[in-house]
């Protein structure tokens, strides 16, 4: 917990383009763990910074249009789903938000379970 506030790690991360790191992780070209090792910071510290960037970048509320688009993408794709592709197609939601929305809809009985 305290590592994310450590001055040395904060200084290293302040020199990095957080948006570029976020894009690499979100697109699947790099993992948080690999990026953290490359930057010389603990994965939890980098994860905290990425999560904070993500929350500023994407709206937390889903519109009916966004939900319809997500369900259409899911309906047209066989499992395992490409959540990165879905998030890119939507453009307004992160990978994590797409997965979470699907599982929430599935739990509520509004989406079919994966086969």
Secondary structure, 3 states (H helix, E strand, C coil): CHHHHCHHHHHHHHCCCHHHHHHHHHHCCCCHHHHHHHHCCCHHHHHHHHHHHHHHHCCCCCCHHHHHHHHHHHHHCCCCCCHHHHHHHHCCCCHHHHHHHHHHHHHCCCCCCCC
